Amino acid sequence: MTEGGAKKVTVVGAGIVGISCALHLQRRGCAVTVVDRLAPGEGASFGNAGVLASGSVVPVPTPGLIGKVPSMLMDPLGPLYLRWSYIPRLIPWLVPYMRNSGADTVARIAGHIAPLLFDSVEQHQALAGGTKAEKWLRGSDYLYLFTEREKFEGDGFNWNLRRRNGAVWETLDDAAIHDLVPGSGSKYRFGVLMKNHGMITDPGRYVKDLADTLIETGGRVVRTEARGFGFGGDGTVRLETTEEPVDADAVVIAAGAWSARLTERLGHRVPLESERGYHVQLEKPSIVPPIPVMMTDGKCVAAPIAGGLRVAGIVEFGGLDAPANPRPLRVLIERVRQLFPGITFEGHREWLGHRPATTDSLPVVGRSPSHPNVFFAFGHHHVGLTGGPKTGRLIAELITGSQPNIDLTPYRVDRFG
């Protein structure tokens, strides 16, 4: 405890999940230190498409996906890439990941993702309201585009899951698509307009502004790398870093794709893999859609981001250490040209980031069963920005002795055996 009696908490990770944990803890009276080797908002929180995708409850592995993988890998504009040299290290994670693609399993997973996402916009409003970060937050519909109606109907299992978990939408024909998204070409002839979504128009700046709010109200952000833990007889936790250690009454691990390396030092082995994601940001584009647009055939999103048009997506498995692959970056540019045949731009910026994926597509949220003053908040896959504020609130409730209003059992760290 601090001299004034406030509980001291260290949060490892300065992305949206970590900063959300930190702000909610601070508002509950805790003295908070955030530790990260990067500045706030510079990891996966920086490079996403900015969509608050409250309807994105369906995991990547779904019924029939295994049979589609070869064609995805062969398609020069496909959404899936593998670093073949990484396959031997990937297989122990990949096998159980794909086993979780059965219909009943996917339905169960979707039912557990939904409680973390359904009120995302409201959770972000509660987190950012009254701060300088609020200006980056807005409500928005989210448009899914298909080359033809039959493609949508063939994906009925996934869309029924979304509906069962609260998603609301309307369908659009090609004329309505062109009215809503001027400049779009003739490739996409059927649309699904998802309602009650939102977006962050500059995700990196948003997280930085939230971190500034934390600092301005007494919190600390320390640039250093977490290395391990020590435990005092009085229940305190010492976080060992590459600089000086940080002592606290509790520690939260919210380090995204790097979290498994820390949890293993606590005796918890979490099957966590980096699902590498890319974006290109077009500078001074001649066409910018009014809302985010998902091109379903390429599994990538074109989103209006402050300073340009961001095209984000692609799934690549290649670990945390390999350099960027130029092929997905070229694909993203080709995809946006297919969406907007007449688009011009003056240049573009490229980015690679690491989305943390567990084998069951659910995050790890809750308390360590063996170290009761250590808490986990990572593994959100594609929906870290969407679910970050609610995850932060749940962790803050646990640490300060309140009862969360959802059952956290599905997210336990020891569910993997």
C-alpha positions as CSV (number, residue, x, y, z in Angstrom):
1,M,0.0,0.0,0.0
2,T,1.0,3.6,-0.5
3,E,1.4,5.9,2.5
4,G,-2.2,7.1,2.0
5,G,-3.5,3.5,1.9
6,A,-4.1,3.2,-1.8
7,K,-3.5,-0.2,-3.3
8,K,-0.4,-0.1,-5.6
9,V,-0.9,-1.9,-8.9
10,T,1.5,-2.5,-11.8
11,V,0.1,-3.1,-15.2
12,V,2.4,-4.7,-17.8
13,G,1.4,-3.5,-21.2
14,A,0.5,0.0,-22.6
15,G,-1.9,-1.0,-25.3
16,I,-5.6,-0.4,-25.1
17,V,-6.2,-3.3,-22.7
18,G,-3.4,-2.3,-20.3
19,I,-4.3,1.4,-20.4
20,S,-8.0,0.5,-19.8
21,C,-7.0,-1.6,-16.8
22,A,-4.9,1.2,-15.5
23,L,-7.5,4.0,-15.8
24,H,-10.3,1.9,-14.3
25,L,-8.0,1.0,-11.4
26,Q,-7.0,4.6,-10.9
27,R,-10.6,5.7,-10.8
28,R,-11.2,3.1,-8.1
29,G,-8.5,4.7,-5.9
30,C,-5.4,2.6,-6.9
31,A,-1.9,4.0,-7.4
32,V,-1.0,2.6,-10.9
33,T,2.2,2.1,-12.8
34,V,2.2,1.0,-16.4
35,V,5.3,-0.8,-17.7
36,D,6.0,-1.4,-21.3
37,R,9.1,-1.5,-23.5
38,L,7.2,0.6,-26.0
39,A,5.4,3.9,-25.5
40,P,1.6,3.7,-25.1
41,G,-0.4,2.7,-28.2
42,E,2.5,1.6,-30.3
43,G,1.8,-2.1,-30.7
44,A,-1.3,-3.8,-32.1
45,S,-3.4,-1.0,-30.6
46,F,-1.8,1.4,-33.1
47,G,-2.2,-0.6,-36.3
48,N,-5.8,-1.9,-36.3
49,A,-8.6,-0.6,-38.5
50,G,-10.2,1.3,-35.6
51,V,-13.5,-0.5,-35.8
52,L,-15.4,-1.1,-32.5
53,A,-16.7,-4.4,-33.9
54,S,-19.4,-5.3,-31.3
55,G,-20.8,-8.0,-33.7
56,S,-17.4,-9.7,-34.3
57,V,-18.2,-12.7,-32.1
58,V,-17.4,-15.4,-34.6
59,P,-13.8,-16.8,-34.3
60,V,-11.5,-17.4,-37.2
61,P,-11.7,-21.2,-37.2
62,T,-15.2,-22.1,-38.3
63,P,-16.9,-25.2,-39.8
64,G,-15.4,-26.0,-43.2
65,L,-12.3,-23.7,-42.8
66,I,-9.8,-26.6,-42.9
67,G,-10.9,-27.5,-46.4
68,K,-10.5,-23.9,-47.6
69,V,-7.0,-23.4,-46.3
70,P,-5.1,-24.8,-49.4
71,S,-7.0,-22.5,-51.8
72,M,-6.4,-19.5,-49.5
73,L,-2.7,-20.2,-49.5
74,M,-2.6,-20.6,-53.3
75,D,-4.6,-17.5,-54.0
76,P,-2.2,-14.6,-54.8
77,L,-4.7,-12.2,-53.3
78,G,-5.7,-14.5,-50.5
79,P,-6.1,-13.5,-46.8
80,L,-3.8,-16.2,-45.3
81,Y,0.0,-16.5,-45.3
82,L,2.4,-18.9,-43.6
83,R,6.1,-18.6,-42.9
84,W,7.0,-22.2,-43.9
85,S,10.1,-22.2,-41.8
86,Y,7.9,-21.5,-38.7
87,I,5.6,-24.5,-39.3
88,P,7.4,-26.9,-36.8
89,R,7.0,-24.3,-34.0
90,L,3.4,-23.5,-35.1
91,I,2.0,-27.0,-35.2
92,P,1.5,-27.6,-31.4
93,W,-0.7,-24.5,-31.4
94,L,-2.3,-24.9,-34.8
95,V,-3.7,-28.4,-34.2
96,P,-5.9,-27.5,-31.2
97,Y,-6.7,-24.2,-32.8
98,M,-8.2,-25.9,-35.8
99,R,-9.9,-28.6,-33.7
100,N,-12.0,-25.8,-32.2
101,S,-13.7,-25.2,-35.6
102,G,-16.6,-27.6,-35.0
103,A,-20.1,-26.0,-35.1
104,D,-21.0,-26.6,-31.4
105,T,-17.6,-25.4,-30.2
106,V,-17.7,-22.3,-32.4
107,A,-21.2,-21.5,-31.1
108,R,-20.0,-21.8,-27.5
109,I,-17.0,-19.6,-28.2
110,A,-19.1,-16.9,-29.8
111,G,-21.4,-17.0,-26.8
112,H,-18.4,-16.2,-24.5
113,I,-17.0,-13.5,-26.8
114,A,-20.2,-11.6,-27.0
115,P,-20.4,-10.4,-23.3
116,L,-17.0,-8.7,-23.8
117,L,-18.1,-6.8,-26.9
118,F,-21.8,-6.1,-27.1
119,D,-21.7,-2.7,-25.4
120,S,-18.3,-1.6,-26.7
121,V,-19.2,1.9,-27.7
122,E,-20.8,2.6,-24.3
123,Q,-17.7,1.1,-22.6
124,H,-15.4,3.4,-24.6
125,Q,-17.6,6.4,-23.8
126,A,-17.3,5.6,-20.1
127,L,-13.5,5.2,-20.4
128,A,-12.8,8.3,-22.6
129,G,-15.6,10.6,-21.8
130,G,-14.4,13.9,-20.4
131,T,-10.8,13.3,-21.6
132,K,-8.9,14.5,-24.6
133,A,-9.1,11.0,-26.1
134,E,-12.9,11.4,-26.5
135,K,-12.5,13.3,-29.8
136,W,-11.3,10.1,-31.5
137,L,-14.4,8.1,-30.6
138,R,-17.6,8.1,-32.7
139,G,-20.5,5.9,-33.5
140,S,-20.5,4.2,-36.9
141,D,-22.2,1.5,-38.9
142,Y,-19.9,-1.2,-40.4
143,L,-20.4,-2.4,-43.9
144,Y,-19.6,-5.9,-45.0
145,L,-19.3,-6.3,-48.8
146,F,-19.9,-9.5,-50.9
147,T,-19.4,-10.0,-54.6
148,E,-22.9,-11.6,-54.7
149,R,-25.8,-12.4,-52.4
150,E,-25.0,-16.1,-52.7
151,K,-21.7,-15.6,-50.9
152,F,-23.6,-14.1,-47.9
153,E,-26.1,-16.9,-47.9
154,G,-23.4,-19.5,-48.0
155,D,-22.0,-18.0,-44.8
156,G,-25.3,-18.4,-43.1
157,F,-23.9,-20.3,-40.1
158,N,-21.7,-17.4,-39.0
159,W,-24.3,-14.8,-39.6
160,N,-26.9,-16.7,-37.6
161,L,-24.4,-16.8,-34.8
162,R,-24.0,-13.0,-35.0
163,R,-27.8,-12.6,-34.9
164,R,-28.1,-15.0,-31.9
165,N,-25.6,-12.9,-30.0
166,G,-27.4,-9.6,-30.6
167,A,-26.1,-8.3,-34.0
168,V,-28.5,-6.2,-36.0
169,W,-28.1,-5.4,-39.7
170,E,-29.8,-4.5,-42.9
171,T,-28.9,-5.7,-46.4
172,L,-28.0,-3.5,-49.4
173,D,-28.2,-4.1,-53.1
174,D,-25.4,-2.7,-55.4
175,A,-27.2,0.6,-56.0
176,A,-27.5,1.2,-52.3
177,I,-23.9,0.3,-51.8
178,H,-22.8,3.0,-54.4
179,D,-25.1,5.6,-52.7
180,L,-23.5,4.8,-49.3
181,V,-19.9,4.5,-50.5
182,P,-19.4,6.8,-53.5
183,G,-16.5,5.7,-55.7
184,S,-17.0,2.0,-55.1
185,G,-16.7,-0.1,-58.2
186,S,-18.8,-2.9,-59.6
187,K,-17.1,-5.9,-57.9
188,Y,-19.2,-5.9,-54.8
189,R,-22.9,-6.3,-55.5
190,F,-24.3,-7.2,-52.0
191,G,-23.8,-5.6,-48.7
192,V,-24.7,-6.1,-45.0
193,L,-24.8,-2.9,-43.0
194,M,-24.0,-3.7,-39.3
195,K,-25.7,-1.3,-36.9
196,N,-24.8,-0.1,-33.4
197,H,-21.0,-0.2,-34.0
198,G,-18.4,2.5,-33.6
199,M,-14.9,3.4,-34.5
200,I,-11.7,5.1,-33.2
201,T,-10.5,7.5,-35.9
202,D,-6.9,7.4,-34.7
203,P,-6.3,4.3,-32.5
204,G,-2.7,5.0,-31.6
205,R,-3.4,8.6,-30.7
206,Y,-6.5,7.5,-28.7
207,V,-4.4,5.2,-26.5
208,K,-1.7,7.8,-26.1
209,D,-4.3,10.4,-25.0
210,L,-5.8,7.9,-22.5
211,A,-2.3,7.3,-21.1
212,D,-1.7,11.1,-20.8
213,T,-4.9,11.2,-18.8
214,L,-3.6,8.5,-16.5
215,I,-0.3,10.5,-16.0
216,E,-2.1,13.8,-15.5
217,T,-4.1,12.3,-12.7
218,G,-1.2,10.7,-10.8
219,G,-0.4,7.5,-12.6
220,R,3.0,6.5,-14.0
221,V,4.1,5.0,-17.4
222,V,7.6,3.5,-17.3
223,R,9.5,2.5,-20.5
224,T,11.2,-0.8,-19.6
225,E,10.8,-4.5,-20.3
226,A,9.2,-6.9,-17.8
227,R,11.4,-9.9,-17.1
228,G,10.0,-11.9,-14.2
229,F,8.5,-11.8,-10.7
230,G,9.3,-12.0,-7.1
231,F,6.8,-12.5,-4.2
232,G,7.1,-11.1,-0.7
233,G,5.7,-12.8,2.4
234,D,3.3,-10.0,2.8
235,G,1.7,-10.7,-0.5
236,T,3.5,-8.0,-2.5
237,V,4.6,-8.6,-6.0
238,R,8.0,-7.4,-7.4
239,L,8.1,-7.0,-11.2
240,E,11.7,-7.5,-12.4
241,T,12.5,-5.4,-15.4
242,T,15.5,-4.5,-17.5
243,E,15.8,-1.4,-15.3
244,E,14.8,-1.1,-11.7
245,P,12.2,-3.5,-10.2
246,V,8.7,-2.2,-9.5
247,D,7.0,-3.3,-6.3
248,A,3.2,-3.4,-6.0
249,D,0.3,-5.1,-4.2
250,A,-0.9,-6.6,-7.5
251,V,0.3,-7.0,-11.0
252,V,-1.8,-7.2,-14.2
253,I,-0.3,-8.9,-17.3
254,A,-1.8,-7.2,-20.4
255,A,1.2,-7.5,-22.8
256,G,-0.7,-8.8,-25.8
257,A,1.1,-11.4,-27.9
258,W,4.1,-11.2,-25.5
259,S,2.1,-12.2,-22.4
260,A,2.6,-16.0,-22.6
261,R,6.4,-15.5,-22.0
262,L,5.5,-13.8,-18.6
263,T,2.7,-16.2,-17.6
264,E,5.0,-19.2,-18.1
265,R,7.3,-17.8,-15.5
266,L,4.4,-18.1,-13.1
267,G,3.9,-21.7,-14.0
268,H,0.9,-21.1,-16.4
269,R,1.5,-22.3,-19.9
270,V,-0.9,-20.5,-22.2
271,P,-1.0,-21.6,-25.9
272,L,-0.7,-18.1,-27.4
273,E,0.4,-17.4,-30.9
274,S,1.0,-14.2,-32.8
275,E,-1.5,-13.7,-35.6
276,R,0.5,-11.2,-37.6
277,G,-1.6,-8.4,-39.1
278,Y,-0.7,-5.7,-41.6
279,H,-2.0,-2.4,-42.7
280,V,-1.2,0.2,-45.4
281,Q,-2.3,3.8,-44.8
282,L,-2.9,5.8,-48.0
283,E,-1.9,9.4,-47.8
284,K,-4.1,12.0,-49.3
285,P,-6.4,9.5,-51.0
286,S,-8.9,10.7,-53.5
287,I,-11.7,8.5,-52.1
288,V,-12.4,7.8,-48.4
289,P,-15.5,5.8,-47.4
290,P,-17.7,7.4,-44.7
291,I,-17.7,4.3,-42.6
292,P,-15.4,1.2,-42.3
293,V,-15.9,-1.3,-45.1
294,M,-15.0,-5.0,-44.8
295,M,-14.2,-6.8,-48.1
296,T,-15.2,-10.2,-47.2
297,D,-13.4,-12.1,-50.0
298,G,-10.1,-10.6,-48.8
299,K,-10.9,-10.4,-45.0
300,C,-9.6,-6.8,-45.0
301,V,-11.1,-3.5,-43.9
302,A,-10.8,-0.1,-45.5
303,A,-11.4,2.5,-42.8
304,P,-11.5,6.3,-42.7
305,I,-8.6,7.1,-40.3
306,A,-7.3,10.5,-39.4
307,G,-4.7,11.5,-42.0
308,G,-5.9,9.1,-44.7
309,L,-7.4,5.7,-45.5
310,R,-6.2,2.6,-43.7
311,V,-6.5,-0.8,-45.2
312,A,-5.9,-3.5,-42.6
313,G,-6.2,-7.2,-42.3
314,I,-4.5,-10.4,-43.6
315,V,-3.7,-13.4,-41.3
316,E,0.0,-14.5,-41.3
317,F,1.5,-17.0,-39.0
318,G,5.3,-16.5,-38.6
319,G,6.0,-15.7,-34.9
320,L,7.0,-12.6,-33.1
321,D,10.5,-12.1,-34.5
322,A,10.4,-12.5,-38.4
323,P,10.4,-9.2,-40.4
324,A,7.5,-8.0,-42.4
325,N,6.4,-9.9,-45.5
326,P,6.0,-7.6,-48.5
327,R,3.4,-9.7,-50.2
328,P,0.5,-9.0,-47.8
329,L,1.2,-5.3,-48.1
330,R,1.0,-5.4,-51.9
331,V,-2.3,-7.4,-51.6
332,L,-3.9,-4.8,-49.4
333,I,-3.1,-2.1,-51.9
334,E,-4.6,-4.2,-54.7
335,R,-7.7,-4.9,-52.6
336,V,-8.4,-1.3,-52.1
337,R,-8.0,-0.6,-55.8
338,Q,-10.6,-3.3,-56.5
339,L,-13.0,-1.6,-54.0
340,F,-12.2,1.9,-55.4
341,P,-11.1,1.5,-59.1
342,G,-10.5,5.2,-59.5
343,I,-8.6,5.9,-56.3
344,T,-5.4,7.9,-56.3
345,F,-3.1,8.7,-53.4
346,E,0.3,10.4,-52.9
347,G,2.0,7.7,-51.0
348,H,1.5,5.1,-48.2
349,R,2.8,3.9,-44.9
350,E,3.2,0.2,-44.0
351,W,2.8,-1.5,-40.6
352,L,3.1,-5.0,-39.2
353,G,1.7,-5.9,-35.7
354,H,1.0,-8.9,-33.6
355,R,-2.5,-10.0,-32.6
356,P,-2.6,-12.4,-29.6
357,A,-4.5,-15.6,-30.4
358,T,-5.2,-18.4,-28.0
359,T,-6.1,-21.9,-29.3
360,D,-9.8,-21.4,-28.3
361,S,-10.0,-17.8,-29.6
362,L,-11.0,-16.5,-26.1
363,P,-8.9,-14.1,-24.1
364,V,-7.4,-14.8,-20.7
365,V,-9.1,-12.6,-18.1
366,G,-9.0,-13.1,-14.4
367,R,-6.9,-14.0,-11.4
368,S,-4.0,-16.5,-11.2
369,P,-5.1,-19.5,-9.2
370,S,-1.5,-20.0,-7.8
371,H,-0.6,-16.3,-7.4
372,P,-3.7,-14.5,-6.1
373,N,-2.2,-11.0,-6.6
374,V,-1.4,-11.6,-10.3
375,F,-4.1,-10.9,-12.8
376,F,-4.4,-11.6,-16.6
377,A,-5.9,-9.5,-19.4
378,F,-4.7,-10.6,-22.8
379,G,-5.4,-12.8,-25.8
380,H,-8.2,-10.8,-27.5
381,H,-7.3,-11.9,-31.0
382,H,-9.0,-9.4,-33.5
383,V,-11.1,-7.6,-30.9
384,G,-8.7,-6.0,-28.4
385,L,-9.7,-2.5,-29.3
386,T,-13.4,-3.5,-29.1
387,G,-13.2,-5.3,-25.8
388,G,-10.3,-3.5,-24.1
389,P,-12.4,-1.1,-21.9
390,K,-14.7,-3.7,-20.6
391,T,-11.8,-6.0,-19.8
392,G,-10.1,-3.2,-18.0
393,R,-13.3,-2.6,-15.9
394,L,-13.6,-6.3,-15.0
395,I,-10.0,-6.5,-13.9
396,A,-10.3,-3.3,-11.8
397,E,-13.4,-4.8,-10.1
398,L,-11.6,-8.0,-9.3
399,I,-8.6,-6.2,-7.8
400,T,-10.6,-3.8,-5.7
401,G,-13.0,-6.5,-4.4
402,S,-16.1,-6.0,-6.5
403,Q,-18.0,-8.8,-8.1
404,P,-17.9,-8.6,-12.0
405,N,-21.3,-8.8,-13.6
406,I,-20.3,-11.6,-16.0
407,D,-19.0,-15.1,-15.3
408,L,-15.2,-15.1,-15.9
409,T,-14.8,-18.9,-15.8
410,P,-14.5,-19.3,-19.6
411,Y,-11.5,-17.0,-19.6
412,R,-9.5,-18.7,-16.8
413,V,-5.8,-19.0,-17.4
414,D,-5.8,-22.7,-16.3
415,R,-8.5,-23.8,-18.7
416,F,-5.8,-25.2,-21.1
417,G,-4.7,-27.9,-18.7
